Amino acid sequence: MITVSSGNALLEESGDALVVPVFSDLAWGPGASDIAEQLGDWLEDELAAQKFSGKAGKAATVPGIGTSFGRIVFVGLGDEVDAESLRQAAGLAAGITSRSARVATSLHAVDIDGAASAVTLGFLLGAYSFTDRKSEPEAPLTEELVLVGGADSAEMSRGKILAGAVAFARTMVNEPANHKKPSVLADHFAAVTEPFGVQVTVFDEAAIAQERFGGLAAVAQGATNPPRMVVMKYSPAGAKRTVAFVGKGIVFDSGGLSIKPAAGMETMKTDMSGAAAVAGAVSAIAQLGLAVNVIGITPITENMTGGAAQRPGDVFTARNGATVEVLNTDAEGRLVLADGLALAVESSPDVVIDVATLTGACMVALGKDIAGVWASDEEVAATVTAAANAAGEKFWHMPLEADYRSLLDSDIADIKNTAGRWGGAITAALFLQHFVGDQPWAHLDIAGPARAEKAKHYVKKGGTGFGVRTMVAIAEAYTER
């Protein structure tokens, strides 16, 4: 665990590495001119040899000759700086300094609001690694991050809390499916939330049947490991608003009898990214002490091909009484979310937000770095996108085209779970809307950014924990109303 502390003035500090900011055209950021003076005249030629000019996303490392640091890392910030560019710069620095035990930085001294929080969060996320399943994991060397010249303790604490929540979600996503069967995942969700005053209820397979969670039960039919429904409630004194988050928790998705090709299953241990993000967000909200009631709902199961698996053409009854014809068992996420959404609206919250790795169609539309937002109205959409912008996560508001709703009409049930090839992300959202009625609601399809194929700045290969920061920011927005 990396500790984060407020340090002395730069020239009074020491360490294995020092990270300082540089703007475009080698314009020194806070602390950089002091250290450049100590290094001497050779620095200019060295930076030129490394073709470093202060461009955002670039860095140069030099030995700390004449300073009290082992080496100096100059990190480019470009022309304009905001909280997200600081997070990315800090994440880049964490990767570069990963072999240094004590890292000092002046990045947080850049004059923008929330700089210390952004640097703390970015650095800790950039230092994340998942080695739990290695027989001989390499121990991380970085032990301490020092914010030289001092930093606001509340900002540092916020950065650490958010980083911990995102790291939790990443680790849950990165875990192999055989190490996180539904009951185990439910235990992890309770462990990360209950210590901070969150009330957790876990419904086992018998309770799932009793509570009429028909979609969750139907998807779970083919699995050996029984499903779980986890409900997490944070109810601080004096809170007047309530936000409900519903996260898709498909621990492994084979596609069911509508089976995926082998290559399509390779990343399907990550199909519970939405549920992991919800648990992480609830934990962070409780630790931050936000004055808003929060309900986190995570239906958890495997989608397998056992002899009892649901078949194309089967019909089940969801918690709200709606009957659903299942034409494609690989469109299972919306089936478990249907029960979670129906449960959420029973509490009449101010808004319901579902988050899910739901459709490949969303990735076709927006690529792998941008999530889609569908919302019941413009106000909810604006709240979500503003929260995402503040959190540094990319979302795009997508159309909830009412004319497409008829594509989900079933000949034998109230609704069917697929509507053909075209507009698949939109019709998936329309299916979910059937289970929220007139409730203010937004659907976040995070199929692309929930996992990364390669590392960059603070994003690591594998599970990203995407959505945690946006949900925390949404909760913050509802504390202000």
N, C-alpha and C positions, 0 to 999 in steps of 0.2 A: 504494500500500500504506500503510495507516494504521499508524503506530507507536503502541505502548502503553507508557507509562512510569509509574514511581512518582515522585510529585511532592513538593514542599515543603508546609508547612502552608497551608491555604486562603488566609489573609490575606497570605501571602508569594508567592502565585502570581498569574499574569495570563494572559489569553487572550482569544480572540474571543468565547467563550461559556463560561458556567459552569452546570452542571446540579446541582441540589440536590434532595433528597427532602423530601416533605411527606406527613404522615399525615392521616387523616380529621379534619375540623373544624379545618383549618389548624394542626395540631400539627407544629411544625418537626422535621424529621429532621436528621441530622448535617450541620453546616455551614450550614443554612438560617437559623438564628437570627442567626449572625454576619453573614451577608450582608444579612439583613433590617434589622439595625441600621444597617448602612452605607447602605442605600438610603433609609431615613427613613420618616416618617409617611405619605407618600402611597401607600406600597405596599399598605396594607390596602384602601383605596378602589379601587385599580387591580385587585387580585385579585377584589374583589367585583364590579367592573364586568365582569370576564371570567368571572364565575360559577364561580370555581375555589375548591374547598374541600378539595382533597387526595384526592379520589376516585380510585381506581385506574383507570388508563387515560386520565386527563385531565392536561393540562399548561397552564401559563400562562407567557408570555414577556414580560419587561419590559426596558427599557433599563438598562444597568449604571451608572446615574448615581451618582457618588460611590464607585465600586468600580474595581478594576483589570481588569474584564472588560467586553467590549463589550455583552453582554446576559446576562441571567440567565433560566434556564429552571427553573421550579418543576415538578417531576413528582410526580404523586399516586401514593401507594402504598396508600391505603385503610387498613383496620383491621388486617389481618394480612399479614405479609410472609413469603414463602419465596423460594427460589432462582429459581423460575420467574417470580414477579411482578417480581423484580429484573431478570431477563433482558428481560422485556417492557417495563419502564420504561426500561431502557437502550436498547432498540431504538426505542422511541418518541422518546427524546431524540436518537438518531442521525438520525432523519428530520427533526426540527425544526432541528437544528444543521448540516444538510448543506452549508450555504454558509459555514460557519466553519472556518478552517484549523486553529486550535488550540482544542480543547475540553477543559475541565477538569471534573471531577465529584467529588462526595463520596458518590455512591450506594453505593460499595463499603464505606463506613463503617457502613452499617446492620448491626446485630449479629446476623448469621446465618452459619452455616458456609458457606464457599465463596463469599462475597459478591463477592470480587474476580474470581474466575473467571466468575461469572454475569454481572457487569456487562461484563467484557471481551467475553465471547461475545455477549451481547445487543446491545451497541453495534456490534460489527463486522458481525454479521448484519444489523442495521438499516441499516447504511451500504452494504450490498451493492447492486450494480446490474449488469445485463448489457447492455453496449453494443457488444459485439464486432462485430456486423453492421451497425452504423450507419456511414454514410459520414463523418459529422462528429460523433463522440461527444463529449458534454460531459464534460470532465474533472472528476472529483470534487474538491471543494475541501478536504474534511477531510483533514488530514495527520497529526494527532497527537491522541491521547486521553491525558490526564494524570489519574492517580488521586491526588488531592491528599491530603496527609498520609501518603503512603506506602502500599504494598500488598505482599503476599507475592509474590515473583517466581515461585515455582512455580505459584501460582494464576493469575497473569497468563499464564504460558506455557501452562498447560492451556487457558485460554479461547481463546488465539490458535490453538492447534493444532486444537481442536474447530471453531472458526470457519472456519479454512482448509479443513478436511475437508468441512464442510457447504457452503461456498462452491464447492468443486470439484464436488461432486455437483450443486448448483444449476446451475452453468455447463454441465456435460455435458447436463443435462436441457433447458436453455434453448436449446442449440445446435440449429439447424435440421437435419433429418435428412440433407440433402444435404451437410452439413459434418461428419457423424460416421458415415460408413459403418462397418461392423463392424471393418474393419482399423484405421481411424483411432481408433475408440473403444478398441480393444485397446491401441494405442500410448499413448493418454492414461492408461489404467489402469496401464500399466507405468511411465510417467514419474512418476506421483504416488506410487508405492509403492517401486520399486527403490532410490531414493536412501537409503532408511531401512532397508536390509537385508532387504527382502522378495524372495524368489526368485519370478520370474514366468515361467510357461510359456504360450505362445500356440499353440493348435492351429489350423492352417489347414484348408481344406476337405478336403484329402487326409488329414490326420491325424484329422479328425473322422470320416471314413468308416472309417479304420483302427481307431480307438478305439471304434467301435460306438455313437457318439452318434446313434442313429437318430431321436430326436425332433427334435433340432436340425437334422439334415440334412433331415428331412421338411418342417419349417416353411420352411426356406431354399430349397426347390426352385423357387419362383416368383420368386426375387429375382435381379437381375443382380449385385449386390454379394455376394460369398461370405461365409459366416458365419465366426465365430471362437468358440473356447472359451478363456477366460482362467482360469488357475489361479494364485493368489497365495498363497505360503506364508511365514509369519512364524514363525521357530523360535528364540526366545531361549534362551540357555544356562540350564539349570536348570528350565525350565518343565515342569510335570508334567501339566497339563490341556490338552485340545485342544478348540477350538470351531471349527465349520465354518459359514460363511455362504454361502448360495447366492442369487444375485440375478438376477431376470429381466431380460434385455437385449434387448427388442424395439425396435430403433432406430426403426422406423416400422411401424405396424399398420394395414394397409388392410382387414383382416379376411380376406384371401386370397379364395378363390372364394366364400366366404360373406361377401361384401363389405359393409362398413359403409356407411351413408348418408353423404353428403358432410359434413354437419355433425358426424357422429361421428368423422371423421378429423382434424378441425382441431387437436386436442390430442394426436394420436397420436405425435408426436415425443417425447412424455414417457413412452412405454411402456417405457423402459429405466431408469426411476427406481430400481428395485430394484438393478440392476447398478451404477449410479453410486453408490448409497448404500453398497454393499458395498465398492467400491474406496476410497471416502472413509474408511470405517470402518477398513479394514485399514491405510491410511496413518496415521490418527490413532493407532491402537493401537501401531503400530511406533514412531512418534515419541514417544509417552508411555512407551515401554519397558515395557509391561505383561508380567508374567511368565506368559504363557499362549501356547501354540501356537495359531496361527490359520490356517485355510485359507479363502481367498476364491475362490469359483467363480462365473464369470459367463458363461453361454451367450449369445452375441450374434448377432442376425440381423435381417433385415427380413422382414415377412410380406406378400408381394406376390401379384399375380395373373397372373404370367407363364404362358406356355404349358406349362411343366413343373410348375406349382404342384400341390400335393397336392389331391385331390378328396374331397368328402364320400363316405365309404364306403371310403376307402383304409385299409390296415393297415400299420403299421410295427413294427419291433422295437426297443425301447429298450435302453440299455446293460446293464441287469440281466437281459435276456432276455425280459422281458414283451412281449407283443404288444398293440398299441393300435389300436382302430378309431376313426378320426377321422370323426365325424358333422358337426361344425361346425368349419371351419377358422379361425373367429374365436375359438375357445377354444384358442389356440396357446401362450399363456404356460405353461400347465401341461405342455405337451409338451416344451418346452426345459428346464423345471425338472426334469422326470422324469430326464433324463440327468444334470443337475447334482447332483441328490439321490443318484442311484445311485452317482455317482463319489464323493461326499462320504462315504457310509457305508462305502466300501471302506477308508477310513483308520481306522475305528472310533473316531471322536471321542467326547468326552463328551456333546456335544449338537450337533445340526444345526439351524440356523435358516435358513429361506428367507424372502425378502422380495420382494414383487412387487405391482405394480399389476395385480391379477389379475381381479377381478370387479366389474362394476357392481352386482351384488347386494349386495356389502358396503356400498356407498354407500347403497343403498336402506335397509339395516338400520341403519346407524350414522351416516349423513350424511357430510359432506365433511371434517370435522375429526377424526374418530376412526377409527383403524385397528382391524382385527379380529385376534385371536390365537386360533389353534387349536393344541392341544398334545397330545402323546402321553400326558401324565400331569399331575397337579396340581402336582407339584414344578417341572416345567419351566415350566408356566404361571405359577406364582408368581414364579419367577426373572425371567421376561420382563416381567411387569407391574410388579414392583418396580423393575427396571432402567429401564423406561419412565417410571415416576413420578419417579425420581431425575433422569432426563434432561429431564423436562418435555415429553414427547411422549405424546399420549393414545392408549391402547389399551384394548380391551375384550375380555375372555375370552369366546369363543364356543363353542358345543357342537360336539363332534366326534361326531355322532349315528351310532352304528354301524348302526342299523336302516336308514339311508339308503344304506348301501353297495351294497345289491342293485340300486339304481337305476342303477348304473354297469356292471352285468353286460352283456356283449356276447354275441350269438348266435354270432359267428364268431371272436372274439379273447378275450384274457384280461380286457380292460377296455375300455370306451369313454370318450371324452373329454367327453361331456356327459350330463346326467341330467334334462333337462327344465327347465321354468321355475322351479319352486318350490325354495327352499332352495339356490339356485345357489352361494352362497359356501361353504356347508357341503359340498356334493358336490364342489366344486373341491378343498377341503382333503382330503376322503376320497380323491380321485384321487391327490393328492400322497403321501398316507400309504402308498399301494400301493408306492411306490418307496423307502421308508425302513424298512419292516418293523418290527422291534422296537426300532429305534434311538431313543433319546431325541431328540425333535424338536419344533419349533414352526414354524408357518406364520404369517407376518405379511402380511396383505392391506392394502396401503397405498394402494389405488386412490383414496380420497378425499383424504387429506392430502398426497399426493405433489406436488400442484400447487394453487396458490391463485389464485382468480379476482380477488382484490383484496388490496392490502397492508394489514397491521395489525401494530402494534408491530414485532418483528424479522422477521416474515414478509413477503416481497416477492411481488408478483404473478409467477406463473410457477412454475418448479420450486422446491421448498422444501428439498430435501435431507433430507426426513423419513426417519427411521430410522437415520441415521448415529449420532446421540447415543445412541440406545437400544442399538445394537449395541456401541458402545464400553463402555457400562455393563454389558452382558451379559458381555463379555470381562473386565471388572473383577471381576464377581461370581465368575467361574470362577478368578480368581487367588487368591481367598480360601478355596478349598476344599481 
